[in-house]
Amino acid sequence: MSELTPGNVFKTDFRRAGSTGIIQVVYGDSDVHLFGSLDNDNYVLIETFVSSTIKEIALCTYFKFSTDAANADATAVTTTKLILEETIGG
């Protein structure tokens, strides 16, 4: 299980993970935006979270989360947490 940090890259481990993961958003003081990339260069907005939730997601190679929907690299401080669990394939 990993807690993502705003604006920082999280690289999934496809050697041990299946093709899906579980994401938990613990809502704090701001909306957050999850971005994904296959090449760690071109990030696209996957989803915006405006409340706490747990859901299954397809894993891509790289993830970032941000408080700015237009900027995956934004590093604003937030009390909202985004936790990712890579499921073990089988």
PDB file of N, CA, C and O in Angstrom:
ATOM      1  N   MET A   1       0.857  -1.166   0.000  1.00  0.00           N
ATOM      2  CA  MET A   1       0.000   0.000   0.000  1.00  0.00           C
ATOM      3  C   MET A   1       0.903   1.228   0.000  1.00  0.00           C
ATOM      4  O   MET A   1       1.904   1.271   0.714  1.00  0.00           O
ATOM      5  N   SER A   2       0.542   2.227  -0.807  1.00  0.00           N
ATOM      6  CA  SER A   2       1.352   3.437  -0.922  1.00  0.00           C
ATOM      7  C   SER A   2       0.477   4.678  -0.862  1.00  0.00           C
ATOM      8  O   SER A   2      -0.592   4.729  -1.471  1.00  0.00           O
ATOM      9  N   GLU A   3       0.939   5.672  -0.125  1.00  0.00           N
ATOM     10  CA  GLU A   3       0.262   6.961  -0.100  1.00  0.00           C
ATOM     11  C   GLU A   3       0.982   7.883  -1.067  1.00  0.00           C
ATOM     12  O   GLU A   3       2.183   8.121  -0.933  1.00  0.00           O
ATOM     13  N   LEU A   4       0.246   8.400  -2.043  1.00  0.00           N
ATOM     14  CA  LEU A   4       0.841   9.285  -3.031  1.00  0.00           C
ATOM     15  C   LEU A   4       1.037  10.675  -2.454  1.00  0.00           C
ATOM     16  O   LEU A   4       0.293  11.106  -1.572  1.00  0.00           O
ATOM     17  N   THR A   5       2.042  11.368  -2.957  1.00  0.00           N
ATOM     18  CA  THR A   5       2.355  12.728  -2.539  1.00  0.00           C
ATOM     19  C   THR A   5       2.049  13.668  -3.701  1.00  0.00           C
ATOM     20  O   THR A   5       2.442  13.378  -4.831  1.00  0.00           O
ATOM     21  N   PRO A   6       1.355  14.793  -3.459  1.00  0.00           N
ATOM     22  CA  PRO A   6       0.989  15.694  -4.561  1.00  0.00           C
ATOM     23  C   PRO A   6       2.184  16.077  -5.439  1.00  0.00           C
ATOM     24  O   PRO A   6       3.226  16.505  -4.942  1.00  0.00           O
ATOM     25  N   GLY A   7       2.009  15.912  -6.757  1.00  0.00           N
ATOM     26  CA  GLY A   7       3.007  16.322  -7.735  1.00  0.00           C
ATOM     27  C   GLY A   7       4.150  15.353  -7.939  1.00  0.00           C
ATOM     28  O   GLY A   7       4.942  15.534  -8.864  1.00  0.00           O
ATOM     29  N   ASN A   8       4.266  14.320  -7.101  1.00  0.00           N
ATOM     30  CA  ASN A   8       5.364  13.363  -7.231  1.00  0.00           C
ATOM     31  C   ASN A   8       4.920  12.116  -7.979  1.00  0.00           C
ATOM     32  O   ASN A   8       3.755  11.724  -7.911  1.00  0.00           O
ATOM     33  N   VAL A   9       5.845  11.501  -8.687  1.00  0.00           N
ATOM     34  CA  VAL A   9       5.560  10.311  -9.484  1.00  0.00           C
ATOM     35  C   VAL A   9       5.461   9.080  -8.592  1.00  0.00           C
ATOM     36  O   VAL A   9       6.282   8.879  -7.697  1.00  0.00           O
ATOM     37  N   PHE A  10       4.448   8.263  -8.845  1.00  0.00           N
ATOM     38  CA  PHE A  10       4.354   6.943  -8.244  1.00  0.00           C
ATOM     39  C   PHE A  10       4.419   5.942  -9.378  1.00  0.00           C
ATOM     40  O   PHE A  10       3.578   5.980 -10.276  1.00  0.00           O
ATOM     41  N   LYS A  11       5.399   5.042  -9.361  1.00  0.00           N
ATOM     42  CA  LYS A  11       5.564   4.024 -10.398  1.00  0.00           C
ATOM     43  C   LYS A  11       5.030   2.703  -9.877  1.00  0.00           C
ATOM     44  O   LYS A  11       5.448   2.227  -8.821  1.00  0.00           O
ATOM     45  N   THR A  12       4.104   2.113 -10.622  1.00  0.00           N
ATOM     46  CA  THR A  12       3.544   0.830 -10.214  1.00  0.00           C
ATOM     47  C   THR A  12       4.560  -0.280 -10.456  1.00  0.00           C
ATOM     48  O   THR A  12       5.490  -0.124 -11.247  1.00  0.00           O
ATOM     49  N   ASP A  13       4.375  -1.389  -9.773  1.00  0.00           N
ATOM     50  CA  ASP A  13       5.270  -2.537  -9.870  1.00  0.00           C
ATOM     51  C   ASP A  13       4.544  -3.667 -10.583  1.00  0.00           C
ATOM     52  O   ASP A  13       3.924  -4.514  -9.940  1.00  0.00           O
ATOM     53  N   PHE A  14       4.620  -3.682 -11.907  1.00  0.00           N
ATOM     54  CA  PHE A  14       3.904  -4.698 -12.682  1.00  0.00           C
ATOM     55  C   PHE A  14       4.469  -6.097 -12.483  1.00  0.00           C
ATOM     56  O   PHE A  14       3.820  -7.077 -12.847  1.00  0.00           O
ATOM     57  N   ARG A  15       5.660  -6.212 -11.914  1.00  0.00           N
ATOM     58  CA  ARG A  15       6.229  -7.542 -11.665  1.00  0.00           C
ATOM     59  C   ARG A  15       5.442  -8.281 -10.595  1.00  0.00           C
ATOM     60  O   ARG A  15       5.356  -9.509 -10.622  1.00  0.00           O
ATOM     61  N   ARG A  16       4.859  -7.534  -9.641  1.00  0.00           N
ATOM     62  CA  ARG A  16       4.117  -8.211  -8.578  1.00  0.00           C
ATOM     63  C   ARG A  16       2.617  -7.917  -8.620  1.00  0.00           C
ATOM     64  O   ARG A  16       1.832  -8.591  -7.954  1.00  0.00           O
ATOM     65  N   ALA A  17       2.226  -6.923  -9.392  1.00  0.00           N
ATOM     66  CA  ALA A  17       0.821  -6.501  -9.398  1.00  0.00           C
ATOM     67  C   ALA A  17       0.071  -7.087 -10.585  1.00  0.00           C
ATOM     68  O   ALA A  17       0.664  -7.430 -11.608  1.00  0.00           O
ATOM     69  N   GLY A  18      -1.224  -7.193 -10.430  1.00  0.00           N
ATOM     70  CA  GLY A  18      -2.087  -7.533 -11.549  1.00  0.00           C
ATOM     71  C   GLY A  18      -2.318  -6.273 -12.371  1.00  0.00           C
ATOM     72  O   GLY A  18      -1.542  -5.322 -12.279  1.00  0.00           O
ATOM     73  N   SER A  19      -3.342  -6.258 -13.145  1.00  0.00           N
ATOM     74  CA  SER A  19      -3.617  -5.096 -13.982  1.00  0.00           C
ATOM     75  C   SER A  19      -4.559  -4.104 -13.323  1.00  0.00           C
ATOM     76  O   SER A  19      -4.932  -3.103 -13.933  1.00  0.00           O
ATOM     77  N   THR A  20      -4.945  -4.372 -12.089  1.00  0.00           N
ATOM     78  CA  THR A  20      -5.849  -3.475 -11.381  1.00  0.00           C
ATOM     79  C   THR A  20      -5.309  -3.136 -10.003  1.00  0.00           C
ATOM     80  O   THR A  20      -4.427  -3.808  -9.468  1.00  0.00           O
ATOM     81  N   GLY A  21      -5.861  -2.085  -9.456  1.00  0.00           N
ATOM     82  CA  GLY A  21      -5.505  -1.664  -8.114  1.00  0.00           C
ATOM     83  C   GLY A  21      -6.736  -1.122  -7.419  1.00  0.00           C
ATOM     84  O   GLY A  21      -7.790  -0.939  -8.028  1.00  0.00           O
ATOM     85  N   ILE A  22      -6.579  -0.874  -6.145  1.00  0.00           N
ATOM     86  CA  ILE A  22      -7.643  -0.271  -5.345  1.00  0.00           C
ATOM     87  C   ILE A  22      -7.136   1.091  -4.895  1.00  0.00           C
ATOM     88  O   ILE A  22      -6.018   1.215  -4.395  1.00  0.00           O
ATOM     89  N   ILE A  23      -7.960   2.099  -5.075  1.00  0.00           N
ATOM     90  CA  ILE A  23      -7.589   3.441  -4.646  1.00  0.00           C
ATOM     91  C   ILE A  23      -8.554   3.888  -3.566  1.00  0.00           C
ATOM     92  O   ILE A  23      -9.764   3.680  -3.662  1.00  0.00           O
ATOM     93  N   GLN A  24      -7.998   4.502  -2.540  1.00  0.00           N
ATOM     94  CA  GLN A  24      -8.821   5.083  -1.475  1.00  0.00           C
ATOM     95  C   GLN A  24      -8.496   6.554  -1.379  1.00  0.00           C
ATOM     96  O   GLN A  24      -7.333   6.944  -1.278  1.00  0.00           O
ATOM     97  N   VAL A  25      -9.524   7.359  -1.410  1.00  0.00           N
ATOM     98  CA  VAL A  25      -9.387   8.795  -1.196  1.00  0.00           C
ATOM     99  C   VAL A  25      -9.990   9.097   0.163  1.00  0.00           C
ATOM    100  O   VAL A  25     -11.153   8.785   0.422  1.00  0.00           O
ATOM    101  N   VAL A  26      -9.192   9.705   1.028  1.00  0.00           N
ATOM    102  CA  VAL A  26      -9.658  10.162   2.332  1.00  0.00           C
ATOM    103  C   VAL A  26      -9.754  11.676   2.219  1.00  0.00           C
ATOM    104  O   VAL A  26      -8.752  12.385   2.307  1.00  0.00           O
ATOM    105  N   TYR A  27     -10.972  12.156   2.022  1.00  0.00           N
ATOM    106  CA  TYR A  27     -11.158  13.584   1.720  1.00  0.00           C
ATOM    107  C   TYR A  27     -10.811  14.457   2.920  1.00  0.00           C
ATOM    108  O   TYR A  27     -11.212  14.179   4.051  1.00  0.00           O
ATOM    109  N   GLY A  28     -10.059  15.514   2.649  1.00  0.00           N
ATOM    110  CA  GLY A  28      -9.668  16.469   3.677  1.00  0.00           C
ATOM    111  C   GLY A  28     -10.160  17.851   3.333  1.00  0.00           C
ATOM    112  O   GLY A  28     -11.352  18.140   3.436  1.00  0.00           O
ATOM    113  N   ASP A  29      -9.232  18.716   2.921  1.00  0.00           N
ATOM    114  CA  ASP A  29      -9.571  20.118   2.701  1.00  0.00           C
ATOM    115  C   ASP A  29      -9.672  20.528   1.237  1.00  0.00           C
ATOM    116  O   ASP A  29      -9.946  21.696   0.961  1.00  0.00           O
ATOM    117  N   SER A  30      -9.462  19.612   0.281  1.00  0.00           N
ATOM    118  CA  SER A  30      -9.542  20.021  -1.125  1.00  0.00           C
ATOM    119  C   SER A  30      -9.822  18.837  -2.040  1.00  0.00           C
ATOM    120  O   SER A  30      -9.531  17.686  -1.714  1.00  0.00           O
ATOM    121  N   ASP A  31     -10.397  19.157  -3.200  1.00  0.00           N
ATOM    122  CA  ASP A  31     -10.573  18.162  -4.250  1.00  0.00           C
ATOM    123  C   ASP A  31      -9.192  17.767  -4.761  1.00  0.00           C
ATOM    124  O   ASP A  31      -8.261  18.572  -4.731  1.00  0.00           O
ATOM    125  N   VAL A  32      -9.059  16.522  -5.230  1.00  0.00           N
ATOM    126  CA  VAL A  32      -7.796  16.076  -5.811  1.00  0.00           C
ATOM    127  C   VAL A  32      -8.060  15.425  -7.162  1.00  0.00           C
ATOM    128  O   VAL A  32      -9.159  14.945  -7.439  1.00  0.00           O
ATOM    129  N   HIS A  33      -7.024  15.423  -7.993  1.00  0.00           N
ATOM    130  CA  HIS A  33      -7.128  14.952  -9.365  1.00  0.00           C
ATOM    131  C   HIS A  33      -6.058  13.897  -9.600  1.00  0.00           C
ATOM    132  O   HIS A  33      -4.876  14.138  -9.355  1.00  0.00           O
ATOM    133  N   LEU A  34      -6.476  12.724 -10.076  1.00  0.00           N
ATOM    134  CA  LEU A  34      -5.564  11.627 -10.351  1.00  0.00           C
ATOM    135  C   LEU A  34      -5.186  11.652 -11.823  1.00  0.00           C
ATOM    136  O   LEU A  34      -6.048  11.700 -12.700  1.00  0.00           O
ATOM    137  N   PHE A  35      -3.891  11.619 -12.078  1.00  0.00           N
ATOM    138  CA  PHE A  35      -3.350  11.609 -13.440  1.00  0.00           C
ATOM    139  C   PHE A  35      -2.603  10.305 -13.671  1.00  0.00           C
ATOM    140  O   PHE A  35      -2.093   9.705 -12.725  1.00  0.00           O
ATOM    141  N   GLY A  36      -2.534   9.864 -14.918  1.00  0.00           N
ATOM    142  CA  GLY A  36      -1.783   8.669 -15.267  1.00  0.00           C
ATOM    143  C   GLY A  36      -0.973   8.875 -16.531  1.00  0.00           C
ATOM    144  O   GLY A  36      -1.276   9.739 -17.353  1.00  0.00           O
ATOM    145  N   SER A  37       0.071   8.056 -16.667  1.00  0.00           N
ATOM    146  CA  SER A  37       0.951   8.137 -17.836  1.00  0.00           C
ATOM    147  C   SER A  37       1.564   6.773 -18.100  1.00  0.00           C
ATOM    148  O   SER A  37       1.802   6.002 -17.171  1.00  0.00           O
ATOM    149  N   LEU A  38       1.818   6.478 -19.359  1.00  0.00           N
ATOM    150  CA  LEU A  38       2.537   5.263 -19.722  1.00  0.00           C
ATOM    151  C   LEU A  38       4.030   5.520 -19.878  1.00  0.00           C
ATOM    152  O   LEU A  38       4.829   4.588 -19.789  1.00  0.00           O
ATOM    153  N   ASP A  39       4.421   6.786 -20.110  1.00  0.00           N
ATOM    154  CA  ASP A  39       5.825   7.094 -20.402  1.00  0.00           C
ATOM    155  C   ASP A  39       6.467   8.081 -19.422  1.00  0.00           C
ATOM    156  O   ASP A  39       7.610   8.486 -19.631  1.00  0.00           O
ATOM    157  N   ASN A  40       5.768   8.471 -18.370  1.00  0.00           N
ATOM    158  CA  ASN A  40       6.238   9.443 -17.371  1.00  0.00           C
ATOM    159  C   ASN A  40       6.524  10.808 -17.978  1.00  0.00           C
ATOM    160  O   ASN A  40       7.283  11.597 -17.414  1.00  0.00           O
ATOM    161  N   ASP A  41       5.923  11.085 -19.115  1.00  0.00           N
ATOM    162  CA  ASP A  41       6.101  12.382 -19.766  1.00  0.00           C
ATOM    163  C   ASP A  41       4.755  13.027 -20.082  1.00  0.00           C
ATOM    164  O   ASP A  41       4.562  14.219 -19.844  1.00  0.00           O
ATOM    165  N   ASN A  42       3.849  12.257 -20.605  1.00  0.00           N
ATOM    166  CA  ASN A  42       2.537  12.754 -21.025  1.00  0.00           C
ATOM    167  C   ASN A  42       1.474  12.257 -20.048  1.00  0.00           C
ATOM    168  O   ASN A  42       1.030  11.112 -20.133  1.00  0.00           O
ATOM    169  N   TYR A  43       1.072  13.121 -19.124  1.00  0.00           N
ATOM    170  CA  TYR A  43       0.075  12.760 -18.117  1.00  0.00           C
ATOM    171  C   TYR A  43      -1.311  13.223 -18.553  1.00  0.00           C
ATOM    172  O   TYR A  43      -1.483  14.317 -19.090  1.00  0.00           O
ATOM    173  N   VAL A  44      -2.293  12.362 -18.307  1.00  0.00           N
ATOM    174  CA  VAL A  44      -3.687  12.694 -18.596  1.00  0.00           C
ATOM    175  C   VAL A  44      -4.507  12.575 -17.320  1.00  0.00           C
ATOM    176  O   VAL A  44      -4.219  11.750 -16.454  1.00  0.00           O
ATOM    177  N   LEU A  45      -5.518  13.399 -17.221  1.00  0.00           N
ATOM    178  CA  LEU A  45      -6.412  13.366 -16.070  1.00  0.00           C
ATOM    179  C   LEU A  45      -7.277  12.116 -16.143  1.00  0.00           C
ATOM    180  O   LEU A  45      -7.980  11.896 -17.130  1.00  0.00           O
ATOM    181  N   ILE A  46      -7.223  11.302 -15.098  1.00  0.00           N
ATOM    182  CA  ILE A  46      -8.040  10.089 -15.032  1.00  0.00           C
ATOM    183  C   ILE A  46      -9.365  10.380 -14.347  1.00  0.00           C
ATOM    184  O   ILE A  46     -10.428  10.022 -14.852  1.00  0.00           O
ATOM    185  N   GLU A  47      -9.292  11.035 -13.189  1.00  0.00           N
ATOM    186  CA  GLU A  47     -10.517  11.299 -12.431  1.00  0.00           C
ATOM    187  C   GLU A  47     -10.281  12.382 -11.390  1.00  0.00           C
ATOM    188  O   GLU A  47      -9.170  12.556 -10.889  1.00  0.00           O
ATOM    189  N   THR A  48     -11.347  13.105 -11.077  1.00  0.00           N
ATOM    190  CA  THR A  48     -11.342  14.100 -10.012  1.00  0.00           C
ATOM    191  C   THR A  48     -12.163  13.550  -8.851  1.00  0.00           C
ATOM    192  O   THR A  48     -13.253  13.014  -9.047  1.00  0.00           O
ATOM    193  N   PHE A  49     -11.624  13.688  -7.636  1.00  0.00           N
ATOM    194  CA  PHE A  49     -12.304  13.194  -6.443  1.00  0.00           C
ATOM    195  C   PHE A  49     -12.724  14.371  -5.571  1.00  0.00           C
ATOM    196  O   PHE A  49     -11.907  15.226  -5.228  1.00  0.00           O
ATOM    197  N   VAL A  50     -14.007  14.406  -5.217  1.00  0.00           N
ATOM    198  CA  VAL A  50     -14.555  15.496  -4.412  1.00  0.00           C
ATOM    199  C   VAL A  50     -15.104  15.008  -3.075  1.00  0.00           C
ATOM    200  O   VAL A  50     -15.711  15.768  -2.321  1.00  0.00           O
ATOM    201  N   SER A  51     -14.877  13.729  -2.799  1.00  0.00           N
ATOM    202  CA  SER A  51     -15.302  13.142  -1.527  1.00  0.00           C
ATOM    203  C   SER A  51     -14.499  11.868  -1.296  1.00  0.00           C
ATOM    204  O   SER A  51     -13.808  11.383  -2.192  1.00  0.00           O
ATOM    205  N   SER A  52     -14.600  11.334  -0.078  1.00  0.00           N
ATOM    206  CA  SER A  52     -13.923  10.074   0.228  1.00  0.00           C
ATOM    207  C   SER A  52     -14.548   8.947  -0.578  1.00  0.00           C
ATOM    208  O   SER A  52     -15.759   8.918  -0.794  1.00  0.00           O
ATOM    209  N   THR A  53     -13.703   8.019  -1.020  1.00  0.00           N
ATOM    210  CA  THR A  53     -14.194   6.882  -1.800  1.00  0.00           C
ATOM    211  C   THR A  53     -13.159   5.770  -1.810  1.00  0.00           C
ATOM    212  O   THR A  53     -11.983   5.995  -1.521  1.00  0.00           O
ATOM    213  N   ILE A  54     -13.605   4.578  -2.143  1.00  0.00           N
ATOM    214  CA  ILE A  54     -12.732   3.448  -2.439  1.00  0.00           C
ATOM    215  C   ILE A  54     -13.242   2.862  -3.747  1.00  0.00           C
ATOM    216  O   ILE A  54     -14.442   2.639  -3.909  1.00  0.00           O
ATOM    217  N   LYS A  55     -12.316   2.610  -4.690  1.00  0.00           N
ATOM    218  CA  LYS A  55     -12.736   2.058  -5.970  1.00  0.00           C
ATOM    219  C   LYS A  55     -11.602   1.306  -6.634  1.00  0.00           C
ATOM    220  O   LYS A  55     -10.429   1.534  -6.340  1.00  0.00           O
ATOM    221  N   GLU A  56     -11.961   0.419  -7.521  1.00  0.00           N
ATOM    222  CA  GLU A  56     -10.987  -0.320  -8.309  1.00  0.00           C
ATOM    223  C   GLU A  56     -10.616   0.512  -9.528  1.00  0.00           C
ATOM    224  O   GLU A  56     -11.470   1.158 -10.135  1.00  0.00           O
ATOM    225  N   ILE A  57      -9.322   0.491  -9.882  1.00  0.00           N
ATOM    226  CA  ILE A  57      -8.874   1.224 -11.062  1.00  0.00           C
ATOM    227  C   ILE A  57      -7.924   0.355 -11.873  1.00  0.00           C
ATOM    228  O   ILE A  57      -7.246  -0.517 -11.330  1.00  0.00           O
ATOM    229  N   ALA A  58      -7.881   0.601 -13.174  1.00  0.00           N
ATOM    230  CA  ALA A  58      -6.880  -0.033 -14.031  1.00  0.00           C
ATOM    231  C   ALA A  58      -5.545   0.643 -13.759  1.00  0.00           C
ATOM    232  O   ALA A  58      -5.468   1.869 -13.679  1.00  0.00           O
ATOM    233  N   LEU A  59      -4.495  -0.157 -13.616  1.00  0.00           N
ATOM    234  CA  LEU A  59      -3.173   0.415 -13.359  1.00  0.00           C
ATOM    235  C   LEU A  59      -2.513   0.836 -14.663  1.00  0.00           C
ATOM    236  O   LEU A  59      -2.575   0.131 -15.671  1.00  0.00           O
ATOM    237  N   CYS A  60      -1.882   2.001 -14.619  1.00  0.00           N
ATOM    238  CA  CYS A  60      -0.968   2.394 -15.680  1.00  0.00           C
ATOM    239  C   CYS A  60       0.421   2.437 -15.043  1.00  0.00           C
ATOM    240  O   CYS A  60       0.549   2.235 -13.835  1.00  0.00           O
ATOM    241  N   THR A  61       1.440   2.691 -15.819  1.00  0.00           N
ATOM    242  CA  THR A  61       2.801   2.612 -15.299  1.00  0.00           C
ATOM    243  C   THR A  61       3.092   3.687 -14.267  1.00  0.00           C
ATOM    244  O   THR A  61       3.752   3.415 -13.264  1.00  0.00           O
ATOM    245  N   TYR A  62       2.611   4.912 -14.496  1.00  0.00           N
ATOM    246  CA  TYR A  62       2.910   6.037 -13.616  1.00  0.00           C
ATOM    247  C   TYR A  62       1.628   6.753 -13.203  1.00  0.00           C
ATOM    248  O   TYR A  62       0.696   6.895 -13.995  1.00  0.00           O
ATOM    249  N   PHE A  63       1.598   7.199 -11.950  1.00  0.00           N
ATOM    250  CA  PHE A  63       0.494   8.000 -11.431  1.00  0.00           C
ATOM    251  C   PHE A  63       1.046   9.246 -10.754  1.00  0.00           C
ATOM    252  O   PHE A  63       2.163   9.246 -10.238  1.00  0.00           O
ATOM    253  N   LYS A  64       0.243  10.307 -10.764  1.00  0.00           N
ATOM    254  CA  LYS A  64       0.474  11.503  -9.955  1.00  0.00           C
ATOM    255  C   LYS A  64      -0.887  11.958  -9.469  1.00  0.00           C
ATOM    256  O   LYS A  64      -1.906  11.678 -10.101  1.00  0.00           O
ATOM    257  N   PHE A  65      -0.904  12.671  -8.332  1.00  0.00           N
ATOM    258  CA  PHE A  65      -2.145  13.348  -7.977  1.00  0.00           C
ATOM    259  C   PHE A  65      -1.829  14.785  -7.612  1.00  0.00           C
ATOM    260  O   PHE A  65      -0.720  15.113  -7.193  1.00  0.00           O
ATOM    261  N   SER A  66      -2.831  15.630  -7.781  1.00  0.00           N
ATOM    262  CA  SER A  66      -2.632  17.065  -7.687  1.00  0.00           C
ATOM    263  C   SER A  66      -3.911  17.724  -7.190  1.00  0.00           C
ATOM    264  O   SER A  66      -4.992  17.138  -7.250  1.00  0.00           O
ATOM    265  N   THR A  67      -3.772  18.947  -6.702  1.00  0.00           N
ATOM    266  CA  THR A  67      -4.945  19.744  -6.350  1.00  0.00           C
ATOM    267  C   THR A  67      -5.371  20.639  -7.507  1.00  0.00           C
ATOM    268  O   THR A  67      -6.335  21.395  -7.382  1.00  0.00           O
ATOM    269  N   ASP A  68      -4.665  20.563  -8.630  1.00  0.00           N
ATOM    270  CA  ASP A  68      -4.929  21.392  -9.807  1.00  0.00           C
ATOM    271  C   ASP A  68      -5.238  20.481 -10.993  1.00  0.00           C
ATOM    272  O   ASP A  68      -4.367  19.736 -11.441  1.00  0.00           O
ATOM    273  N   ALA A  69      -6.463  20.532 -11.503  1.00  0.00           N
ATOM    274  CA  ALA A  69      -6.878  19.662 -12.600  1.00  0.00           C
ATOM    275  C   ALA A  69      -6.125  19.916 -13.893  1.00  0.00           C
ATOM    276  O   ALA A  69      -6.124  19.060 -14.777  1.00  0.00           O
ATOM    277  N   ALA A  70      -5.488  21.064 -14.026  1.00  0.00           N
ATOM    278  CA  ALA A  70      -4.756  21.408 -15.240  1.00  0.00           C
ATOM    279  C   ALA A  70      -3.252  21.176 -15.112  1.00  0.00           C
ATOM    280  O   ALA A  70      -2.512  21.392 -16.071  1.00  0.00           O
ATOM    281  N   ASN A  71      -2.788  20.734 -13.928  1.00  0.00           N
ATOM    282  CA  ASN A  71      -1.346  20.617 -13.704  1.00  0.00           C
ATOM    283  C   ASN A  71      -1.038  19.417 -12.807  1.00  0.00           C
ATOM    284  O   ASN A  71      -1.207  19.480 -11.589  1.00  0.00           O
ATOM    285  N   ALA A  72      -0.587  18.328 -13.421  1.00  0.00           N
ATOM    286  CA  ALA A  72      -0.260  17.117 -12.658  1.00  0.00           C
ATOM    287  C   ALA A  72       0.912  17.326 -11.713  1.00  0.00           C
ATOM    288  O   ALA A  72       1.083  16.563 -10.763  1.00  0.00           O
ATOM    289  N   ASP A  73       1.722  18.351 -11.962  1.00  0.00           N
ATOM    290  CA  ASP A  73       2.916  18.595 -11.152  1.00  0.00           C
ATOM    291  C   ASP A  73       2.683  19.554  -9.986  1.00  0.00           C
ATOM    292  O   ASP A  73       3.616  19.853  -9.241  1.00  0.00           O
ATOM    293  N   ALA A  74       1.460  20.038  -9.820  1.00  0.00           N
ATOM    294  CA  ALA A  74       1.178  20.967  -8.722  1.00  0.00           C
ATOM    295  C   ALA A  74       1.433  20.281  -7.387  1.00  0.00           C
ATOM    296  O   ALA A  74       1.043  19.131  -7.187  1.00  0.00           O
ATOM    297  N   THR A  75       2.085  20.987  -6.483  1.00  0.00           N
ATOM    298  CA  THR A  75       2.474  20.394  -5.201  1.00  0.00           C
ATOM    299  C   THR A  75       1.836  21.104  -4.007  1.00  0.00           C
ATOM    300  O   THR A  75       2.407  21.116  -2.917  1.00  0.00           O
ATOM    301  N   ALA A  76       0.680  21.683  -4.201  1.00  0.00           N
ATOM    302  CA  ALA A  76       0.004  22.378  -3.102  1.00  0.00           C
ATOM    303  C   ALA A  76      -0.229  21.432  -1.931  1.00  0.00           C
ATOM    304  O   ALA A  76      -0.498  20.246  -2.123  1.00  0.00           O
ATOM    305  N   VAL A  77      -0.125  21.957  -0.739  1.00  0.00           N
ATOM    306  CA  VAL A  77      -0.352  21.168   0.470  1.00  0.00           C
ATOM    307  C   VAL A  77      -1.848  20.900   0.614  1.00  0.00           C
ATOM    308  O   VAL A  77      -2.672  21.801   0.452  1.00  0.00           O
ATOM    309  N   THR A  78      -2.183  19.657   0.919  1.00  0.00           N
ATOM    310  CA  THR A  78      -3.575  19.281   1.125  1.00  0.00           C
ATOM    311  C   THR A  78      -3.651  18.227   2.225  1.00  0.00           C
ATOM    312  O   THR A  78      -2.713  17.455   2.427  1.00  0.00           O
ATOM    313  N   THR A  79      -4.767  18.205   2.925  1.00  0.00           N
ATOM    314  CA  THR A  79      -4.964  17.154   3.916  1.00  0.00           C
ATOM    315  C   THR A  79      -5.692  15.950   3.313  1.00  0.00           C
ATOM    316  O   THR A  79      -5.874  14.934   3.983  1.00  0.00           O
ATOM    317  N   THR A  80      -6.104  16.064   2.054  1.00  0.00           N
ATOM    318  CA  THR A  80      -6.724  14.937   1.362  1.00  0.00           C
ATOM    319  C   THR A  80      -5.646  13.904   1.046  1.00  0.00           C
ATOM    320  O   THR A  80      -4.577  14.241   0.538  1.00  0.00           O
ATOM    321  N   LYS A  81      -5.940  12.651   1.352  1.00  0.00           N
ATOM    322  CA  LYS A  81      -4.984  11.567   1.117  1.00  0.00           C
ATOM    323  C   LYS A  81      -5.455  10.704  -0.043  1.00  0.00           C
ATOM    324  O   LYS A  81      -6.652  10.475  -0.216  1.00  0.00           O
ATOM    325  N   LEU A  82      -4.498  10.226  -0.838  1.00  0.00           N
ATOM    326  CA  LEU A  82      -4.781   9.299  -1.914  1.00  0.00           C
ATOM    327  C   LEU A  82      -3.884   8.077  -1.712  1.00  0.00           C
ATOM    328  O   LEU A  82      -2.659   8.179  -1.787  1.00  0.00           O
ATOM    329  N   ILE A  83      -4.496   6.927  -1.457  1.00  0.00           N
ATOM    330  CA  ILE A  83      -3.770   5.698  -1.136  1.00  0.00           C
ATOM    331  C   ILE A  83      -4.042   4.686  -2.229  1.00  0.00           C
ATOM    332  O   ILE A  83      -5.192   4.485  -2.621  1.00  0.00           O
ATOM    333  N   LEU A  84      -2.984   4.041  -2.730  1.00  0.00           N
ATOM    334  CA  LEU A  84      -3.093   3.072  -3.817  1.00  0.00           C
ATOM    335  C   LEU A  84      -2.579   1.720  -3.348  1.00  0.00           C
ATOM    336  O   LEU A  84      -1.488   1.615  -2.787  1.00  0.00           O
ATOM    337  N   GLU A  85      -3.375   0.695  -3.583  1.00  0.00           N
ATOM    338  CA  GLU A  85      -2.967  -0.684  -3.310  1.00  0.00           C
ATOM    339  C   GLU A  85      -2.962  -1.432  -4.630  1.00  0.00           C
ATOM    340  O   GLU A  85      -3.992  -1.552  -5.294  1.00  0.00           O
ATOM    341  N   GLU A  86      -1.801  -1.931  -5.002  1.00  0.00           N
ATOM    342  CA  GLU A  86      -1.698  -2.731  -6.214  1.00  0.00           C
ATOM    343  C   GLU A  86      -2.119  -4.153  -5.877  1.00  0.00           C
ATOM    344  O   GLU A  86      -1.550  -4.775  -4.979  1.00  0.00           O
ATOM    345  N   THR A  87      -3.119  -4.675  -6.594  1.00  0.00           N
ATOM    346  CA  THR A  87      -3.586  -6.023  -6.297  1.00  0.00           C
ATOM    347  C   THR A  87      -2.620  -7.040  -6.880  1.00  0.00           C
ATOM    348  O   THR A  87      -1.997  -6.792  -7.913  1.00  0.00           O
ATOM    349  N   ILE A  88      -2.498  -8.171  -6.227  1.00  0.00           N
ATOM    350  CA  ILE A  88      -1.609  -9.227  -6.691  1.00  0.00           C
ATOM    351  C   ILE A  88      -2.377 -10.060  -7.711  1.00  0.00           C
ATOM    352  O   ILE A  88      -3.442 -10.603  -7.416  1.00  0.00           O
ATOM    353  N   GLY A  89      -1.813 -10.152  -8.921  1.00  0.00           N
ATOM    354  CA  GLY A  89      -2.469 -10.880 -10.005  1.00  0.00           C
ATOM    355  C   GLY A  89      -2.429 -12.384  -9.778  1.00  0.00           C
ATOM    356  O   GLY A  89      -1.661 -12.893  -8.960  1.00  0.00           O
ATOM    357  N   GLY A  90      -3.257 -13.060 -10.506  1.00  0.00           N
ATOM    358  CA  GLY A  90      -3.268 -14.504 -10.358  1.00  0.00           C
ATOM    359  C   GLY A  90      -4.178 -15.147 -11.341  1.00  0.00           C
ATOM    360  O   GLY A  90      -4.308 -16.371 -11.354  1.00  0.00           O
TER     361      GLY A  90
END
